[in-house]
Amino acid sequence: MVFLEISNLYKYFGGLAAVNEFDMEVNEGEILGLIGPNGAGKSTVLNMVGGSLLPTRGEIIFQGEPITRYPAYRRARMGIARVFQRNALFGSMTTLENLLAGSQLHSRHGLAEVFFKGASARGEDDALRERALEILDFVGLGKQPVNELAINLPHGSQRALCVAVALATQPRLLLLDEPLTGMNAEETRTMVKMVRALRDSKGITTIVVEHNVKAVLGLCDRAVVLNYGRKMAEGTPREVVENAAVIEAYLGADLDVL
């Protein structure tokens, strides 16, 4: 069974076809890169997989179940988590509180009960906090004070916290939209290492949309190239960078990306 299958997907905004006749399969446990020029439709595809946009037509099947018309919260409960281009955090909440908020997807108690320690929620509160601390340690934030406000964290740490919040929802499929944006070389290496670890140690399947071609092709197992809303190439990173149509439309003369 294919882990994620996208068939004949279209998305129109008025008369503009942002995604056109798009097909893609994602295997369980792989890291797939979705690349292409600005405006190619990459984030639109990710939005339709995550549920923040519904397709004009086409079908999305996740682990054998059609989810094309499911709302985002239902997909999240099935194990699809999304990290957006911008840091979608509660800036006035601490790193730990952001993780606890993400954990509420599978909690038996409401967020207010956990934060204000209602008697019935105290046992689960302890378990959620322990798991949150483990996730913070996994993403490299374990040595920072858990009571630090998210808005005060440096950019790289905020991006790591976004991934941590997504992990708190217990995903099977992680959608990363430009996770390396604004990062310096060291932060980029750290994020790439983290995404690999998500697959290798936690078995999480990942789709990565990214403009840093060298980084994403060095990270992913396979790549799909979009241009003007259509799939123009698919294959291993080496196959993609050696594709004449991709070179002309996207990579130009600079082939030294692997």
C-alpha positions as CSV (number, residue, x, y, z in Angstrom):
1,M,0.0,0.0,0.0
2,V,1.3,3.4,-0.9
3,F,1.7,5.6,2.2
4,L,0.4,8.8,0.4
5,E,-1.1,8.9,-3.0
6,I,-2.0,12.1,-4.9
7,S,-4.0,11.6,-8.2
8,N,-4.9,14.1,-10.9
9,L,-4.8,17.1,-8.5
10,Y,-6.0,20.5,-9.6
11,K,-6.3,23.8,-7.8
12,Y,-7.7,26.9,-9.4
13,F,-7.7,30.4,-7.9
14,G,-10.2,32.2,-10.1
15,G,-9.0,31.5,-13.6
16,L,-5.5,30.7,-12.6
17,A,-4.4,27.0,-12.3
18,A,-1.9,26.9,-9.5
19,V,-1.7,23.1,-9.6
20,N,-2.5,21.2,-12.7
21,E,-2.9,17.5,-13.3
22,F,-0.5,16.7,-10.5
23,D,0.3,13.1,-9.4
24,M,2.7,12.0,-6.7
25,E,3.3,8.9,-4.5
26,V,5.2,9.0,-1.2
27,N,6.5,5.8,0.4
28,E,6.5,5.3,4.1
29,G,9.7,6.3,5.8
30,E,11.1,8.3,3.0
31,I,12.1,12.0,2.8
32,L,10.7,13.5,-0.4
33,G,11.8,16.9,-1.7
34,L,9.3,19.1,-3.5
35,I,11.2,21.7,-5.4
36,G,10.8,24.2,-8.2
37,P,10.9,27.9,-9.1
38,N,8.9,30.5,-7.1
39,G,5.2,30.3,-7.8
40,A,5.5,26.7,-9.1
41,G,2.7,25.4,-6.8
42,K,4.8,23.7,-4.2
43,S,3.2,25.2,-1.1
44,T,-0.2,24.9,-2.7
45,V,0.3,21.1,-2.9
46,L,1.5,21.0,0.7
47,N,-1.6,23.0,1.7
48,M,-3.9,20.5,0.0
49,V,-2.2,17.6,1.6
50,G,-2.4,19.3,5.1
51,G,-6.0,20.3,4.6
52,S,-5.7,24.1,4.8
53,L,-6.8,24.2,1.1
54,L,-9.2,21.8,-0.6
55,P,-8.5,20.8,-4.2
56,T,-10.6,21.9,-7.1
57,R,-10.6,18.3,-8.2
58,G,-8.4,15.2,-7.8
59,E,-7.9,12.8,-5.0
60,I,-5.6,12.4,-2.0
61,I,-5.3,9.0,-0.2
62,F,-3.4,8.6,3.1
63,Q,-2.7,5.1,4.3
64,G,-5.4,3.7,2.1
65,E,-8.1,6.2,3.2
66,P,-9.4,9.0,0.9
67,I,-8.9,12.3,2.8
68,T,-9.5,14.8,-0.1
69,R,-12.4,16.6,1.7
70,Y,-11.3,16.1,5.3
71,P,-10.7,19.2,7.3
72,A,-7.2,19.9,8.6
73,Y,-8.0,18.9,12.2
74,R,-9.2,15.5,11.1
75,R,-6.0,15.0,9.1
76,A,-3.9,16.0,12.1
77,R,-5.7,13.4,14.2
78,M,-4.8,10.8,11.5
79,G,-1.1,11.8,11.8
80,I,-0.4,14.6,9.3
81,A,1.4,17.6,10.8
82,R,2.5,20.8,9.1
83,V,5.3,23.3,9.7
84,F,4.6,26.5,7.9
85,Q,7.0,29.0,6.2
86,R,6.4,31.5,9.0
87,N,7.0,30.5,12.6
88,A,3.5,29.6,13.8
89,L,4.1,29.8,17.5
90,F,2.4,31.4,20.5
91,G,4.9,34.1,21.0
92,S,3.7,35.1,24.5
93,M,3.9,31.5,25.7
94,T,7.0,29.6,26.8
95,T,8.7,26.9,24.9
96,L,7.2,24.3,27.2
97,E,3.7,25.8,26.9
98,N,3.9,25.7,23.1
99,L,4.7,22.0,23.3
100,L,1.8,21.4,25.7
101,A,-0.5,23.2,23.3
102,G,0.5,20.9,20.5
103,S,0.1,17.8,22.7
104,Q,-3.6,18.6,23.2
105,L,-4.5,17.0,19.9
106,H,-4.5,13.6,21.6
107,S,-5.3,14.7,25.2
108,R,-8.4,13.6,27.1
109,H,-8.5,17.0,28.8
110,G,-8.7,20.6,27.6
111,L,-5.8,23.0,27.4
112,A,-7.1,25.1,30.2
113,E,-7.3,22.0,32.5
114,V,-3.7,21.1,31.9
115,F,-2.4,24.7,32.4
116,F,-4.5,25.3,35.5
117,K,-4.0,21.8,36.8
118,G,-7.5,20.5,37.3
119,A,-7.4,17.5,39.6
120,S,-8.5,15.1,36.9
121,A,-5.8,16.3,34.5
122,R,-2.8,16.3,36.9
123,G,-1.6,12.7,36.0
124,E,-1.9,13.4,32.3
125,D,-0.2,16.8,32.8
126,D,2.9,15.1,34.2
127,A,3.1,12.7,31.3
128,L,2.6,15.5,28.7
129,R,5.3,17.6,30.4
130,E,7.8,14.6,30.4
131,R,7.1,13.9,26.8
132,A,7.4,17.6,25.9
133,L,10.8,17.8,27.6
134,E,11.9,14.7,25.6
135,I,10.9,16.4,22.3
136,L,12.6,19.6,23.2
137,D,15.8,17.7,23.9
138,F,15.4,15.8,20.6
139,V,15.2,19.1,18.5
140,G,18.2,20.6,20.4
141,L,16.3,22.9,22.7
142,G,16.7,20.8,25.8
143,K,19.5,23.0,27.3
144,Q,17.4,26.2,26.9
145,P,15.2,27.4,29.8
146,V,11.7,25.9,29.3
147,N,10.2,29.1,30.6
148,E,11.8,31.2,27.9
149,L,9.1,33.0,25.8
150,A,9.0,31.7,22.2
151,I,9.2,35.2,20.8
152,N,12.6,35.7,22.5
153,L,14.2,32.7,20.9
154,P,16.6,33.2,17.9
155,H,15.2,32.4,14.5
156,G,16.9,28.9,14.2
157,S,15.5,28.0,17.7
158,Q,12.1,29.2,16.7
159,R,12.2,27.0,13.6
160,A,13.2,24.0,15.8
161,L,10.4,24.8,18.2
162,C,7.9,24.7,15.3
163,V,9.1,21.2,14.4
164,A,8.9,20.3,18.1
165,V,5.2,21.4,18.3
166,A,4.5,19.4,15.2
167,L,6.1,16.3,16.8
168,A,4.0,16.8,19.9
169,T,0.9,15.9,17.7
170,Q,2.5,12.5,17.1
171,P,2.7,12.7,13.3
172,R,3.2,9.9,10.8
173,L,3.6,12.3,8.0
174,L,5.4,15.7,8.5
175,L,5.0,18.5,6.0
176,L,7.9,21.0,6.1
177,D,7.4,24.2,4.2
178,E,10.8,26.0,3.7
179,P,12.2,24.9,7.0
180,L,15.7,26.4,6.2
181,T,14.4,29.9,5.3
182,G,16.5,32.6,7.0
183,M,19.0,30.1,8.5
184,N,22.7,30.5,8.6
185,A,25.0,27.6,7.5
186,E,25.3,26.0,11.0
187,E,21.5,26.3,11.6
188,T,20.9,24.7,8.2
189,R,23.1,21.7,9.0
190,T,21.4,21.3,12.3
191,M,17.9,21.3,10.7
192,V,19.0,18.8,8.0
193,K,20.4,16.5,10.6
194,M,17.2,16.7,12.6
195,V,15.0,15.8,9.6
196,R,17.2,12.8,9.0
197,A,16.9,11.8,12.6
198,L,13.1,12.0,12.4
199,R,13.1,9.4,9.7
200,D,15.9,7.2,11.1
201,S,14.9,7.1,14.8
202,K,11.2,7.8,14.7
203,G,10.1,6.5,11.3
204,I,8.4,9.7,10.3
205,T,7.8,10.2,6.6
206,T,8.6,13.8,5.5
207,I,7.8,16.0,2.5
208,V,10.1,19.0,2.3
209,V,9.4,22.1,0.2
210,E,12.6,24.1,0.1
211,H,14.4,26.7,-2.1
212,N,17.9,25.7,-0.8
213,V,18.4,23.2,-3.6
214,K,21.7,21.9,-2.4
215,A,20.5,21.3,1.1
216,V,17.2,19.6,0.2
217,L,18.7,17.4,-2.5
218,G,21.4,16.3,-0.2
219,L,18.7,15.4,2.4
220,C,16.0,13.7,0.4
221,D,15.7,10.2,-1.0
222,R,13.7,11.4,-4.0
223,A,12.6,14.7,-5.5
224,V,9.6,15.9,-7.4
225,V,10.1,19.1,-9.5
226,L,7.1,21.4,-10.1
227,N,6.9,24.1,-12.8
228,Y,3.8,26.2,-13.5
229,G,1.8,23.8,-11.4
230,R,2.8,20.7,-13.3
231,K,5.2,17.9,-12.4
232,M,8.1,18.2,-14.8
233,A,10.5,15.6,-13.3
234,E,10.8,13.0,-10.5
235,G,13.6,10.7,-9.4
236,T,16.6,10.5,-7.2
237,P,18.5,13.8,-6.5
238,R,21.1,12.8,-9.1
239,E,18.5,12.0,-11.7
240,V,16.8,15.4,-11.1
241,V,19.9,17.5,-11.4
242,E,20.9,15.8,-14.6
243,N,17.4,16.3,-16.2
244,A,17.8,18.7,-19.1
245,A,14.3,20.2,-18.6
246,V,15.0,20.9,-14.9
247,I,18.3,22.5,-15.8
248,E,16.7,24.8,-18.3
249,A,13.7,25.8,-16.1
250,Y,15.2,25.8,-12.6
251,L,18.8,25.0,-11.9
252,G,20.4,26.9,-14.8
253,A,24.1,26.2,-15.4
254,D,25.0,25.6,-11.7
255,L,24.9,21.8,-11.5
256,D,27.2,21.5,-8.5
257,V,24.4,20.9,-6.0
258,L,25.3,17.4,-4.8
